[in-house]
Amino acid sequence: MAERRSGKRFIAWSALAGVIGGAVFLATAELFALIFARSASPLLAVGGFVIDIVPQPFKEFAIATFGEYDKIALLAGLGLAVVIASAIAGILQLVRPPLGIVALIVAGALSTAAIVTRAGVTALAFLPPVLGTIVGSVILFFLIRRLRSWRKAAVGERTDDGDVPENPAAPRAFDRRRFFALAAISGASAIIVGITARAVSMTVGSVETIRKALNLPAARTKVTVPDGAELDIKGLSKLFTPNKDFYRVDTALTVPTIDPDTWRLVIDGMVDQRVEMSFQDLLDMGLDEYAITLTCVSNEVGGELVGNAMWLGVPLRDVLKKAGVKSGADMVLSKSVDGYTASTPLAALTDDNLDAILAVGMNGEPLPLEHGFPVRMVVPGLYGYVSATKWLTELKVTTFADDKAYWTPRGYSEEAPIKFSSRLDTPSIGEAVPAGKIPIAGVAWAQSVGIERVEVKIDEGEWTPVTLSKPINDDTWVQWFMEWDATPGTHYVAVRAINKNGDLQIEDRAPIAPNGSSGWQRSLIRVT
C-alpha cells in the first residue's frame, strides 16, 4: 500500500515536471521571438490557427458569450490545454520514456507549422519554437531523470550502476533535493523570462506615445450636428459612442502596433499603375469629417455590436483614382497587417454618393490602437466583415471570381449590405421600473438610406409611432423615444423601424450567418 502511494506521488511530480518543461518551452520561444520575430509566439500562433479553422457556429457562440473578451477566453483555454498536455508529457516521460520528449517535439513541430504559415512571417520565424522545443525537452529530460533516481532510492531499487544503496535515506534526500532545485530554478526562470518577454513583445507604449502626440490636420469640411440630434434620456445610447465603449470584433489575438512613419499602403491588382502611399501622403490629400454608424454582422437582434462615431479621413474613391482602376474589376480585397482580408464591392468604394473612407481619426483623436491605428477602412451600409478592415496595408483591385476574403469560405456571403434595424435601450431587459409615466427609448439605423420612422407596440396593442431625434445624416443612427404610462405587471415591448424607402424592418428571425441577423426586438418589462 505504501509503495502504491509512493508511486502515485511520483506520477504527480512527473506531471509537475512536464508542466515546467512546457513552461520552459514557451518562455524560451517568447525570449527568442524578441530577437528573431515578435510574431513567432507559439501560443499566439496556435491561437490564430484555431481562430482560422474553428467552425462558424463556434465563432458566433464565442462572440455572443464573451463579447470583446472572446480572445482572452481563447487564450485562457489554450493555456489550460497546454498545462494538461504538458502534464501528460511528463507522466509519459516517467513511465514510457522517451514518449514525453516525443510529445514535446510534436508540440514544437505543430507550433512551428502554425507560425511559419501565418501572414507576413519572416525568414527566421521558425527559430523561436525550434529553440524552445530543444530547451524544454532538455529540462524535461533532466527533471524526469532526477525524479527517477529519487524514486529508485525511495523504493530500494538498484541505482544506475547496479548497486543497492546501503542507506537509501541519504541518496533519497539527495535526489529529492536535486529534483526540487532544478524544478524550482527552471519554473521560476520560465515564469520570469516568459512574462517579461511577452510583456516586452506586447509593449505598445512607444506607439501609443506616438499616437497621443500625433497632431492630425484640421478637417477641410466638418459635419454639422443639428440641434435635437441627441436626446437626454437616462439609459439611452449616446449619439456618438465613446471610443472606449465602441465594440471591437476582429481576428487579432494581440493588437498590432504600427508606427505611422513606417506604415505603407499598397494599391495594386487590376490598376493602371501600382501605387504605394505613406501616412503623410494620405494626410496630404486633405481630411474631412464623416459621421458613420458601423454594425458588425455578429450583432444579434437587440445586440450591442453597433456604434456611431465621428470619423476623420480621405475618400477611398480618391485613393483608388491614384492607381487607376481597370475595367472588369468588381471588388477590392483589403488586407490587414495581421493577414486578415475583406472583399468590398468596388461600386461601394467609388460611388460619389457614398462616403467610403480611409479613416485616420475617431471622435476627435487619432484612431485608437485597437480600432485600427494608423489607418482603417470605414464604409457606410456594409457589415464590417466586408468593409471595415483595420490596420490596413493593402488594397488589391480584383474580382469576386478571382479572390476570396477571410470570411467568405467560412460560411458568410461575399456581399453584405446591412439589414436596417432598431433597438430598445431603456427600460433594459430584467430591469424593474415603477408604475407611472416612464420613457421607452432606443436607437435605429439604416445606413446609406436613413430612418423614416420607428414604431413601438405594448403587449397586444397597436403599433405607435415614436418621436425621433434630428438625424445627422442617413449614415448614422437616430435616437427615438416615447412616454409610456406603465401599469403594474409584466409587459412585452416590441420595436420596429421603417426606412426612407418605405421598407419595413424584417420581422422574420434570421441567424447571424450568412449575412446578418434579422427580426423585431421584443422585450419583457416588469413594472412594480
N, C-alpha and C positions, 0 to 999 in steps of 0.2 A: 504493500500500500504506500509506504514512504517512497519507494522507488518510482511508483506511478506519479505521485505528487511532484517528485523531483523532475520527472520527465515533462510534465505539464508546465512546470516553472521555466524549463529551458526552451520550450516551444514559445512561451510568452516573450522570453528575452530575445529569441531569434526573430520574432515579429518586430520587436523594437529595433533590432539591428537592421532589418530590412527597411523600416521607415527612415532610419538615419541614413542608410545608403541611398535611398531615393531622394532624401533632402539634399544630400551632398551632390548628387547628380544635377538636381535643379539649380542649386546655388552656384555650382561651378559653371553651368551653362549660362546663367544670368551674368556671372562675372565676365566670362569671355565674350558674351554678347555686347558688353560695353565697349570691348576692343574691336571686334570684327564686324558686328551688325546688330544694332539695337533691336531690330525686329525679330532676331533669332531666339526668342524666348520659347522654350518647348511648351510651356503651359498655355501661352497665348496663341501659339501656332496651332496646337491641338484644339483649343477653344474656337479659333477661327474656322478650322476644318469642320468641327461639329456644327457650327452655325451654317456652314455651306451645305451640309448633307442632311441635316435634320428635316424630316417631312414638314410640309407647310402647316398641318394642324397643330403640331407641337410648337411651332413658332408662334402661332396665334395664341395658344394656351399660355406660353411664357409671357407674352406681351400683356395679355389680359390679366394674368395673375400677379406678375411682378412689376408691370409698367416700366418705368425708366430704370428700375433696378434689375432688369432681366439679365444683364451681363454679369452683375455681381452674383446673382443666383447661379449662373452657369459656372463661373469661376469657383464658387464655393463647392458646387457639385463635382467639378473636376478635381479640386483639391482633395475632397473626400475619397474619390476614386483612386487617386494617386497613393493616399495613405493605405487604403485597403490592399491595392495591388503590391505596394512595396512590402507590406507586412507578409503577404503570401510569398513573395520572392525570398524574404528572409527565412521563412519556415522551410521552403523548398531547399534552400542552400544548406540548411542544417540536416535535413532528413534524406535528401536526394541530391547531393552535390554532383555536378555544378549547375543544376537546374535553376537555382536562384540567380546566378550570374547570367545564364542564358536569357532568363526573363527580363533582366535589366537591359541586356543588349538589344533584345527585341523592342523594348520600350524606347530605347535610344534611336533605333532604326526608324521606328514609326514616327517619332517626333522630328527626326531629321527629314523624313519624307514630307511631313506636314510643313516644315519650314521652307524647304527648297522649292515647293510648289506654290508658295504664296506669291501674290503680285509684287513686283518691284524688288524681288530678292537680289542680294548682292552675291558676288562670286564666292566670298568666304563665309556665307551664312551657314554652311554645313558644319563649320568647326565647333561652335559652342555646344551643340548637342553631342557631337562625337567626343569632345574632350570631357564633357560632363559624364557621359557613359563610362569612359575609361576610369575617371577618378572615383565615381560612385561604385563601380564594380570592384576596384581595389579595396576601398573602405569596407564594402560588404564582405569581401573575401577574408580580410584580416579580422573583422569583428566575429564572424562565424568561426574562424579558426581558433580564436581565443576562447570563444564560448564552448567549442567542442573540447578544448583542453580542460576547461573548468568542469565540464560535465563528466569527462573521463575520471578526473581526480575525485569528483564528488561521489561517483558510483563505484569507485575502486577498479576501474578498467585499466588496462595496460596503457602506458604512455606511448608516444610515437617511437621511442627507442626499444619498446618491447618489455620494459620492466614494470613491475607493480610497485608503487610507492610504499615505503615502509610506514611513513607517517602522512597519510593523504590530506590531513588538515592543513599542513603547510603549503603544499602546491595548490590545494584548492583555494586557499585565501589569496595566494599569489596570482593565480589565473583569474580569479574573480576581480581582483583589483585591476589587472591588466585590461580586462574586458570593459569594466566600467570607466577606466581612464580614457581608453580610446573612444568609447561611446560618448562620453561627456565632451571630450575635445572636438570630436567630429560633429556632434549635434550642435554644440554651441557655435562652432565655426560656420556650419551650414546656415544657422539662423541669422547670424550677424552678417555674413557675406551675402546671403541671398536677399535679405531685406534691404541691405544697403545698396546692392547692385540694382535691384528692382526700383528702389526709390530714386536713385540717380538716373536710371533709364527713363523713368516717368517724369522726371523733373521738367516742369513747364514754366518754371519761374522766369527764365530768360525770355522766352517767347511771350509770356504773359506781361512781362515788363515792357517789351517792345509794343505789344498791343495797347497797353494803357497809355504809353507815351505817343502813340500814333495820332497825329492830327489830320483827319481826313479833310479834303477840301470842302468848302461850303457847297450846298446843293444849288445848282443853277435854277431849278424850279422846286417849289415846296408844295406839299399837299395842304389844302385848306380844310381844317376840321370845323364843320359848321356848328353853330350853337344848337344844342339839343342832341348832339351826337352821342352823348354819354348820359345815362340815367343814374341817378343817385339812389340806388336801392341796395340794401344790405343783402349779401349773398349772391348778387348778380356779377357775372364775369366783367372784368374791366374792359373798356373799349380796346385798349392796347394791352396785350398780355405782357407782363414784365419778363425780361429775359430769363430770370432765374426760375420762372414758372412755366416757360414755354416748353412744350413737350419735346422729347428727344427720342427718336426711334431710328436706329441705324445698325450697321453690322460691325462697327468698330469696337473691339473689346477695350481698347485704350484710345483716348482722344489724340489724334495726330497733332503734332506741334510743328508748325511750318513758319519759318522766318519769311516775312513778305519780301525781303531783299533778295532771297534766293528762289522765290516762287516763280514758276513759269507756267503759262497756259499755251498748249499747242493746239492749233486748229488744222486738221488735215483731212484726208479721205477724198471725197468727191468735190474737190475745190480747185480753183484755178491756180492757186499757189498756197504752199504750206506757210502758216504764219505762227510765230512764237512771240508771245507778249509777256512783258514783265508786269509786276504790280504797278509800277509807276506809269507804264504805257496805258494801263487801264484807267488810272486816275486822270491822266492827261486827256482822256476822251471827254471828261466832264461828267459830273454826278448829278442825279436827280432823285427826288423823294418819291416813294411809291408806298401806298397803304394797301397791303395784301393779306388776306387770310389764308393760311395753309391748313391742309387737312391730310391726315395720314389714312391710308387705305385700311389700316388696322383699327380704325375708330369704330367702336360699336355704336348702335343706336343709343343716344344719350351719353356717349363717352366723352372723354376729356382730351383726346388726341387731335385737337384742333386749337389753333391760336392765331391771333391777329397782331401784326407788327407794322411799324413804320420802317421801311427798308430804304437804304441808300445804295444806288448802283447805276449800272450802264445798260442800255437796251441790248439784248442779245442779237437782235437783228443788225445792229450797227457793228457788232463784233464780227458776225459772220460775213458781213459785206467786205471786210478787210481781206478775207480769203477768197471770196467769190464762189458762190455755190453753183455747182454744175447741174444741168437738167437731169432728171431721172432720180435724184435723191428725194427721199421722203421722210428721213429720220436722222436725228443727231444722237449719237451714242456718247454720252458724257461719262467721264471716268474720274474717280476719286483717287487720292494719293494712296489709299489702302486697297485699291483694286476694284472697288465697287463700281458698277456701271448702271446707267439708266437710259432707257430708249424714249426719246421725246419726239413726237411728230414735228417735222420741220415746219409745217404750217403754223404751229403754235408759237414758234420762235421768230418767225418772220412777218407775222400779221401786224400791220400798223395799228390795229385796234386792240391788240393785247399787249400788256406791259410785262413781257417775259424779260427778266433782267439777270445780270451777274451782280449779285449784292456784295457789298463790302462793309456795310453798316446796318445796324439793327437797333431801333429805338434810341437813336441819338448817340450811339457809340460804335466803335469797330465791332465787327461780328465777334461774339464770344467764341472761345476755342471750341466748345462743344457744339456750336451751331455753324461751324464751317470755316473759321478764320484761316486764311485771309479772304477767300473768295468762295461763294457758293451760288447755285442757281435758285431762282425763285420764279415760278411760272403759275400765274393765276388760272384756276379752272381745272387743273390736273392734280391727281393724287401725287404725293411726294415721291413714291417709288418709281415714277416715270419722269420726274421733272426736277426734284429738289436736291440734286447731288451736292454734297458738302465736300470741303477740302478739294475743290475742283482742280484738275491738272490737264485735262484733255477734252476736246470736242472733235469727234470724228463724224463728218458728214457722210451718210451712208444710206442704206435702205433696210426696211424691216425684213426683207427676204434674205439679205446677206449677213446681218448681225443680230444677235440676241443679247439682251441685257440680263443682269443678275437674276431678277425675279421671274422673268418670262418662263424659263424651263422649270420653275418651281411652283407652277400652278396658277400664275396670275396673268391677266390679259396684257397684250402688248400696248394697247391704248386704254387709258383710264381717266376719262372725264369725271370730275367729282359729282356725286349724286347730291343735289342740294338737300338740306336737312334743317331741322330745328331741334332745340334742346331746352329742357326745363332746368333752371339753376336753383331756383328757390320757390317754395319750400323744398329742401333737399329730401331725398328718399330716407325714410326712417325717422325724420325729424317730427317731433310733436309740436303743433302750433296751437295757440289759443284761439278760441272761437271769437268771431268778430271780423272786422274788415282787415284783410291782410293782402299784400301784393303777391301775385304769381308772376314770375319773371324769368327770362332766359335769353337765348341768342338764336339767330337763324342766319344761314349763309347760302348763297347761290353764286359762287364766284363766276365772273365774266357775264352774268345775266342780271343778277340783283333780285332782292326780295320785294315782292309787291305787297303781301300781307301775311299775317300769322293768325291762326285761329286756335282757340282753346275750347275743350269740351270737358265739363264736370260731370262725372258719373254718366248717366244716360241722357243728359240734357242736349241742347242744341249747340252747334259749333258757333262760337262767339268771336268776332274779330277783336284783336287786342291793339293797344297803342304801340307804334314803332318809334324807335329813336330816329333822328335825322341821319340818313346814311351818308357816309363819307364818299363812297363810290360803289359801283357794282361788284368790286372785287373784295370788299370787306363784309364781315358780318354786321348785322344790326341787332340792337338790343330790343326787347319787347316786354310789355307788362300789362297786367290788368288788375283791378281791385276786386277781390273776392270776399263776399260776406260768408265766411266759413261757419258752418254749423257743426256741433259736436258729432263725432263718429269717424268712420273711415270713408275716404272718398278717392275715386280714381280721377286723375287729371291727365288728359291727353292733349298733345300739341301737334300741329301740322303747319306746313308753310306752302305758299303759292308764289312762284317766281314771276318775273315781269313778262314772261312769255305766256302767262296764264296756265302754266303746268302745275298740277297738284303734286305735292311730295308723295313719293311712292309709299303706299300703305303696306304692301306685302313685305313680310320679313324676308331678308336675304342675308346669308353669311358674308363674312369679310371677303373670302376668295370667291370668284376670281377678280372681281373689280369693285369691291366696296360693299359695305352693309347697307341695308335699307329698311324702312319701317317707321311707323309713328311711335314716338315715346309715350308710354302710358305708365304713370307713376302712382303709387298708393300713398296717400297723405292722411295722417292721423291728426284729428282735431280734438282738443281737450276742452 
